[in-house]
């Protein structure tokens, strides 16, 4: 079972005792086998822009099956984490971006209460991949 830490070939070391929950969680997730990642795990790591080249294709696999995939917050929270990634995250993965656009193009996102700006981000994704 492969982990982010193994793929990247470097560890983050020991987490300081006074580290925030988020730092502790992200460090744990770097050591977690990718096969065991949940929607919430993907949302956390991509929201922090950690291991994006490794995790973005996995997240798009999830979103292709269910664009409303939900971590711990609301339906579509994984989609929102992915849409918020900087353009540079997609530069080496145009086919992954195309797969995401195809997945969200067929979904009525008005059925989901996404954060402000999400619908504009989806529209931009669809325009730039058309």
N, CA, C and O of each residue as an XYZ file, in Angstrom:
520
protein
N       0.843     -1.181      0.000
C       0.000      0.000      0.000
C       0.889      1.246      0.000
O       1.765      1.406      0.850
N       0.644      2.100     -0.954
C       1.481      3.265     -1.178
C       0.943      4.497     -0.455
O      -0.266      4.713     -0.381
N       1.853      5.289      0.070
C       1.491      6.533      0.759
C       2.088      7.729      0.007
O       2.967      7.565     -0.839
N       1.608      8.908      0.321
C       2.161     10.133     -0.250
C       3.634     10.238      0.115
O       4.472     10.573     -0.722
N       3.931      9.953      1.344
C       5.302     10.035      1.830
C       6.224      9.134      1.010
O       7.341      9.532      0.681
N       5.768      7.922      0.678
C       6.581      7.012     -0.126
C       6.760      7.544     -1.547
O       7.862      7.499     -2.094
N       5.691      8.042     -2.137
C       5.767      8.559     -3.510
C       6.709      9.751     -3.582
O       7.541      9.843     -4.485
N       6.573     10.661     -2.629
C       7.409     11.859     -2.641
C       8.839     11.583     -2.172
O       9.752     12.357     -2.457
N       9.023     10.479     -1.456
C      10.363     10.119     -1.004
C      10.892     10.957      0.140
O      12.101     11.045      0.354
N       9.980     11.570      0.873
C      10.407     12.365      2.031
C       9.294     12.404      3.067
O       8.106     12.432      2.746
N       9.726     12.405      4.320
C       8.772     12.488      5.412
C       8.754     13.878      6.018
O       9.615     14.709      5.728
N       7.787     14.116      6.845
C       7.684     15.399      7.528
C       8.243     15.338      8.942
O       8.262     16.347      9.647
N       8.690     14.185      9.354
C       9.240     14.047     10.699
C       8.152     13.987     11.756
O       6.979     13.755     11.465
N       8.575     14.201     12.977
C       7.669     14.149     14.120
C       6.899     15.459     14.237
O       7.460     16.546     14.098
N       5.628     15.331     14.490
C       4.778     16.517     14.648
C       4.992     17.075     16.056
O       4.914     16.330     17.034
N       5.260     18.369     16.165
C       5.418     18.973     17.495
C       4.150     18.793     18.329
O       3.039     18.783     17.800
N       4.333     18.655     19.603
C       3.203     18.437     20.510
C       2.186     19.576     20.450
O       0.993     19.352     20.654
N       2.643     20.776     20.176
C       1.736     21.927     20.159
C       1.206     22.241     18.747
O       0.621     23.302     18.529
N       1.408     21.333     17.805
C       0.934     21.563     16.434
C      -0.591     21.578     16.397
O      -1.254     20.924     17.202
N      -1.125     22.331     15.456
C      -2.585     22.408     15.314
C      -3.137     21.054     14.873
O      -2.404     20.191     14.391
N      -4.440     20.892     15.050
C      -5.095     19.670     14.606
C      -4.857     19.449     13.119
O      -4.599     18.325     12.689
N      -4.942     20.512     12.339
C      -4.785     20.393     10.891
C      -3.385     19.912     10.517
O      -3.242     19.064      9.636
N      -2.374     20.431     11.161
C      -1.004     19.981     10.898
C      -0.861     18.510     11.274
O      -0.263     17.732     10.531
N      -1.400     18.137     12.406
C      -1.347     16.735     12.829
C      -2.061     15.837     11.823
O      -1.544     14.790     11.433
N      -3.238     16.250     11.415
C      -4.042     15.441     10.482
C      -3.356     15.309      9.120
O      -3.307     14.213      8.561
N      -2.836     16.392      8.591
C      -2.163     16.337      7.289
C      -0.924     15.451      7.354
O      -0.629     14.724      6.405
N      -0.206     15.508      8.452
C       0.969     14.642      8.623
C       0.538     13.179      8.660
O       1.174     12.327      8.039
N      -0.522     12.893      9.376
C      -1.054     11.519      9.411
C      -1.470     11.053      8.017
O      -1.200      9.918      7.626
N      -2.129     11.942      7.274
C      -2.619     11.568      5.950
C      -1.480     11.312      4.970
O      -1.641     10.516      4.045
N      -0.355     11.955      5.144
C       0.802     11.678      4.284
C       1.304     10.249      4.483
O       1.960      9.687      3.606
N       0.993      9.670      5.637
C       1.438      8.309      5.958
C       0.339      7.258      5.744
O       0.585      6.061      5.895
N      -0.840      7.698      5.402
C      -1.980      6.800      5.209
C      -1.945      6.219      3.793
O      -1.692      6.952      2.837
N      -2.193      4.923      3.646
C      -2.235      4.348      2.296
C      -3.301      5.035      1.442
O      -4.432      5.241      1.880
N      -2.917      5.380      0.223
C      -3.839      6.093     -0.671
C      -5.115      5.306     -0.918
O      -6.179      5.895     -1.112
N      -5.023      3.990     -0.914
C      -6.196      3.145     -1.135
C      -7.241      3.312     -0.037
O      -8.408      2.971     -0.231
N      -6.824      3.835      1.112
C      -7.730      4.009      2.249
C      -8.241      5.444      2.389
O      -8.981      5.744      3.326
N      -7.858      6.327      1.475
C      -8.296      7.723      1.559
C      -9.804      7.825      1.395
O     -10.401      7.158      0.550
N     -10.402      8.668      2.214
C     -11.829      8.954      2.132
C     -12.024     10.273      1.389
O     -11.058     10.972      1.081
N     -13.268     10.599      1.108
C     -13.585     11.894      0.512
C     -13.074     13.008      1.420
O     -12.506     13.989      0.939
N     -13.270     12.865      2.708
C     -12.814     13.888      3.653
C     -11.299     14.025      3.630
O     -10.781     15.140      3.698
N     -10.585     12.920      3.537
C      -9.120     12.981      3.471
C      -8.674     13.766      2.232
O      -7.783     14.613      2.314
N      -9.291     13.482      1.104
C      -8.968     14.208     -0.127
C      -9.286     15.690      0.021
O      -8.497     16.543     -0.385
N     -10.447     15.996      0.606
C     -10.853     17.382      0.786
C      -9.851     18.138      1.652
O      -9.471     19.263      1.328
N      -9.429     17.532      2.735
C      -8.470     18.182      3.636
C      -7.162     18.473      2.913
O      -6.677     19.605      2.915
N      -6.605     17.452      2.304
C      -5.280     17.606      1.692
C      -5.312     18.570      0.498
O      -4.425     19.413      0.364
N      -6.312     18.453     -0.355
C      -6.394     19.367     -1.491
C      -6.731     20.778     -1.039
O      -6.283     21.748     -1.650
N      -7.509     20.900      0.013
C      -7.798     22.221      0.571
C      -6.548     22.913      1.085
O      -6.475     24.142      1.106
N      -5.566     22.123      1.499
C      -4.293     22.665      1.967
C      -3.241     22.678      0.853
O      -2.099     23.085      1.065
N      -3.651     22.227     -0.333
C      -2.758     22.150     -1.499
C      -1.527     21.288     -1.229
O      -0.405     21.641     -1.592
N      -1.766     20.156     -0.587
C      -0.708     19.197     -0.274
C      -0.831     18.005     -1.219
O      -1.910     17.432     -1.374
N       0.281     17.639     -1.845
C       0.367     16.466     -2.728
C      -0.665     16.525     -3.859
O      -1.237     15.503     -4.240
N      -0.891     17.698     -4.375
C      -1.905     17.890     -5.418
C      -1.685     16.990     -6.627
O      -2.651     16.386     -7.093
N      -0.468     16.862     -7.164
C      -0.300     16.000     -8.337
C      -0.668     14.542     -8.083
O      -1.054     13.824     -9.005
N      -0.548     14.115     -6.849
C      -0.885     12.742     -6.487
C      -2.381     12.600     -6.238
O      -2.995     11.631     -6.682
N      -2.966     13.555     -5.535
C      -4.346     13.422     -5.066
C      -5.408     13.943     -6.034
O      -6.545     13.472     -6.006
N      -5.063     14.888     -6.873
C      -6.068     15.454     -7.768
C      -6.687     14.411     -8.695
O      -7.909     14.398     -8.842
N      -5.906     13.541     -9.323
C      -6.549     12.494    -10.147
C      -7.471     11.584     -9.333
O      -8.510     11.151     -9.834
N      -7.103     11.293     -8.093
C      -7.964     10.459     -7.242
C      -9.272     11.186     -6.930
O     -10.348     10.587     -6.958
N      -9.167     12.473     -6.636
C     -10.363     13.263     -6.338
C     -11.275     13.339     -7.555
O     -12.496     13.248     -7.421
N     -10.705     13.504     -8.723
C     -11.524     13.580     -9.940
C     -12.180     12.230    -10.217
O     -13.297     12.190    -10.732
N     -11.515     11.132     -9.889
C     -12.159      9.811     -9.998
C     -13.421      9.773     -9.136
O     -14.470      9.301     -9.575
N     -13.308     10.271     -7.915
C     -14.458     10.304     -6.999
C     -15.546     11.206     -7.569
O     -16.719     10.833     -7.585
N     -15.164     12.388     -8.036
C     -16.136     13.351     -8.552
C     -16.771     12.897     -9.856
O     -17.913     13.255    -10.143
N     -16.055     12.120    -10.645
C     -16.640     11.580    -11.879
C     -17.777     10.623    -11.547
O     -18.761     10.533    -12.282
N     -17.635      9.918    -10.445
C     -18.695      9.002    -10.004
C     -19.805      9.737     -9.274
O     -20.969      9.346     -9.356
N     -19.448     10.811     -8.552
C     -20.430     11.571     -7.777
C     -19.949     13.006     -7.589
O     -19.209     13.285     -6.646
N     -20.356     13.920     -8.469
C     -19.919     15.314     -8.341
C     -20.332     15.965     -7.014
O     -19.762     16.983     -6.619
N     -21.303     15.389     -6.342
C     -21.747     15.923     -5.049
C     -21.054     15.242     -3.874
O     -21.497     15.381     -2.734
N     -19.966     14.503     -4.135
C     -19.274     13.762     -3.069
C     -19.042     14.676     -1.869
O     -18.651     15.836     -2.002
N     -19.296     14.110     -0.703
C     -19.306     14.901      0.531
C     -18.289     14.378      1.532
O     -18.251     13.187      1.842
N     -17.465     15.295      2.032
C     -16.598     14.979      3.160
C     -17.390     15.179      4.430
O     -18.487     14.638      4.570
N     -16.859     15.941      5.349
C     -17.533     16.145      6.639
C     -18.415     17.380      6.690
O     -19.055     17.620      7.713
N     -18.475     18.185      5.614
C     -19.176     19.456      5.728
C     -20.488     19.553      4.975
O     -21.517     19.849      5.582
N     -20.484     19.314      3.680
C     -21.715     19.476      2.904
C     -21.539     18.770      1.563
O     -20.414     18.568      1.105
N     -22.654     18.396      0.938
C     -22.550     17.796     -0.398
C     -21.824     18.763     -1.338
O     -22.170     19.941     -1.424
N     -20.828     18.251     -2.029
C     -20.059     19.076     -2.948
C     -18.814     19.697     -2.341
O     -18.128     20.464     -3.016
N     -18.497     19.387     -1.076
C     -17.318     20.021     -0.473
C     -16.012     19.577     -1.124
O     -15.049     20.344     -1.153
N     -15.962     18.349     -1.647
C     -14.766     17.928     -2.376
C     -14.657     18.702     -3.689
O     -13.571     19.150     -4.057
N     -15.760     18.859     -4.382
C     -15.757     19.629     -5.624
C     -15.255     21.046     -5.364
O     -14.443     21.566     -6.130
N     -15.725     21.664     -4.306
C     -15.311     23.024     -3.992
C     -13.808     23.069     -3.697
O     -13.131     24.004     -4.124
N     -13.278     22.084     -2.979
C     -11.834     22.046     -2.699
C     -11.037     21.939     -3.999
O      -9.987     22.565     -4.144
N     -11.540     21.147     -4.934
C     -10.865     20.970     -6.224
C     -10.959     22.246     -7.064
O      -9.977     22.662     -7.678
N     -12.128     22.855     -7.089
C     -12.308     24.074     -7.883
C     -11.467     25.236     -7.377
O     -11.117     26.128     -8.150
N     -11.143     25.236     -6.109
C     -10.372     26.325     -5.514
C      -8.872     26.201     -5.762
O      -8.121     27.125     -5.450
N      -8.430     25.096     -6.309
C      -7.002     24.927     -6.581
C      -6.537     25.958     -7.605
O      -7.296     26.328     -8.501
N      -5.304     26.419     -7.478
C      -4.799     27.392     -8.449
C      -4.660     26.775     -9.834
O      -4.523     25.559     -9.970
N      -4.694     27.604    -10.840
C      -4.587     27.139    -12.230
C      -3.334     26.301    -12.445
O      -3.351     25.363    -13.242
N      -2.265     26.621    -11.758
C      -1.017     25.873    -11.910
C      -1.172     24.399    -11.538
O      -0.436     23.551    -12.044
N      -2.114     24.094    -10.666
C      -2.338     22.701    -10.274
C      -2.795     21.853    -11.444
O      -2.570     20.643    -11.472
N      -3.433     22.488    -12.402
C      -3.990     21.774    -13.547
C      -3.059     21.758    -14.754
O      -3.300     21.004    -15.697
N      -2.018     22.555    -14.750
C      -1.212     22.761    -15.956
C      -0.638     21.467    -16.526
O      -0.568     21.321    -17.747
N      -0.237     20.546    -15.696
C       0.326     19.282    -16.178
C      -0.725     18.187    -16.314
O      -0.396     17.050    -16.650
N      -1.999     18.526    -16.052
C      -3.052     17.507    -16.065
C      -4.286     17.946    -16.849
O      -5.387     17.931    -16.298
N      -4.142     18.333    -18.102
C      -5.321     18.788    -18.848
C      -6.384     17.693    -19.011
O      -7.576     17.996    -19.064
N      -5.964     16.431    -19.092
C      -6.947     15.358    -19.236
C      -7.759     15.161    -17.956
O      -8.929     14.784    -18.016
N      -7.156     15.409    -16.822
C      -7.870     15.318    -15.540
C      -8.889     16.458    -15.460
O     -10.015     16.261    -15.002
N      -8.496     17.623    -15.899
C      -9.417     18.780    -15.927
C     -10.598     18.500    -16.859
O     -11.737     18.847    -16.546
N     -10.326     17.879    -17.990
C     -11.399     17.519    -18.936
C     -12.381     16.530    -18.294
O     -13.595     16.656    -18.456
N     -11.848     15.557    -17.572
C     -12.714     14.579    -16.898
C     -13.590     15.244    -15.850
O     -14.763     14.900    -15.701
N     -13.018     16.198    -15.125
C     -13.808     16.922    -14.126
C     -14.901     17.735    -14.809
O     -16.050     17.730    -14.367
N     -14.547     18.429    -15.880
C     -15.536     19.233    -16.605
C     -16.669     18.355    -17.120
O     -17.835     18.739    -17.035
N     -16.343     17.187    -17.649
C     -17.371     16.276    -18.157
C     -18.284     15.815    -17.024
O     -19.490     15.669    -17.218
N     -17.716     15.588    -15.852
C     -18.513     15.122    -14.709
C     -19.478     16.187    -14.217
O     -20.629     15.879    -13.910
N     -19.033     17.429    -14.138
C     -19.909     18.474    -13.601
C     -20.850     19.048    -14.655
O     -21.856     19.670    -14.314
N     -20.533     18.848    -15.922
C     -21.380     19.403    -16.997
C     -22.772     18.790    -17.004
O     -23.720     19.428    -17.462
N     -22.912     17.585    -16.515
C     -24.199     16.888    -16.580
C     -24.987     16.964    -15.277
O     -26.031     16.325    -15.142
N     -24.490     17.744    -14.318
C     -25.115     17.804    -13.001
C     -25.756     19.166    -12.793
O     -25.190     20.195    -13.163
N     -26.940     19.163    -12.200
C     -27.597     20.413    -11.836
C     -27.053     20.851    -10.482
O     -27.501     20.376     -9.438
N     -26.091     21.753    -10.510
C     -25.451     22.190     -9.273
C     -26.343     23.097     -8.441
O     -25.997     23.430     -7.308
N     -27.489     23.502     -8.989
C     -28.433     24.291     -8.201
C     -29.113     23.444     -7.130
O     -29.729     23.974     -6.205
N     -28.994     22.119     -7.265
C     -29.562     21.218     -6.264
C     -28.697     21.149     -5.008
O     -29.115     20.590     -3.994
N     -27.499     21.711     -5.073
C     -26.551     21.645     -3.968
C     -26.225     23.060     -3.530
O     -26.069     23.954     -4.362
N     -26.123     23.262     -2.240
C     -25.797     24.587     -1.708
C     -24.281     24.700     -1.561
O     -23.719     24.403     -0.507
N     -23.639     25.130     -2.634
C     -22.200     25.325     -2.615
C     -21.879     26.742     -2.154
O     -22.729     27.629     -2.229
N     -20.659     26.956     -1.679
C     -20.275     28.295     -1.228
C     -20.337     29.323     -2.353
O     -20.324     28.986     -3.537
N     -20.403     30.575     -1.948
C     -20.414     31.662     -2.914
C     -19.186     31.551     -3.820
O     -18.071     31.334     -3.344
N     -19.392     31.697     -5.080
C     -18.295     31.610     -6.040
C     -18.150     30.254     -6.693
O     -17.465     30.132     -7.709
N     -18.779     29.230     -6.135
C     -18.630     27.882     -6.684
C     -19.240     27.775     -8.071
O     -18.651     27.165     -8.964
N     -20.399     28.353     -8.257
C     -21.051     28.271     -9.565
C     -20.233     29.003    -10.632
O     -20.154     28.554    -11.776
N     -19.631     30.121    -10.255
C     -18.756     30.834    -11.185
C     -17.524     29.992    -11.521
O     -17.065     29.979    -12.663
N     -17.000     29.298    -10.527
C     -15.828     28.438    -10.745
C     -16.167     27.287    -11.687
O     -15.363     26.930    -12.547
N     -17.351     26.708    -11.527
C     -17.798     25.649    -12.432
C     -17.960     26.197    -13.835
O     -17.523     25.566    -14.797
N     -18.575     27.351    -13.969
C     -18.760     27.961    -15.286
C     -17.418     28.225    -15.952
O     -17.266     28.007    -17.154
N     -16.454     28.688    -15.184
C     -15.120     28.947    -15.721
C     -14.451     27.647    -16.159
O     -13.815     27.594    -17.211
N     -14.596     26.609    -15.354
C     -14.046     25.292    -15.708
C     -14.632     24.824    -17.042
O     -13.901     24.357    -17.916
N     -15.921     24.948    -17.190
C     -16.587     24.484    -18.408
C     -16.157     25.322    -19.609
O     -15.983     24.789    -20.705
N     -15.984     26.626    -19.412
C     -15.542     27.493    -20.518
C     -14.122     27.161    -20.959
O     -13.833     27.116    -22.155
N     -13.245     26.932    -20.002
C     -11.833     26.722    -20.343
C     -11.532     25.334    -20.867
O     -10.446     25.095    -21.397
N     -12.475     24.413    -20.727
C     -12.241     23.060    -21.241
C     -13.082     22.772    -22.468
O     -12.983     21.690    -23.046
N     -13.906     23.720    -22.873
C     -14.793     23.501    -24.020
C     -14.001     23.518    -25.335
O     -14.581     23.350    -26.407
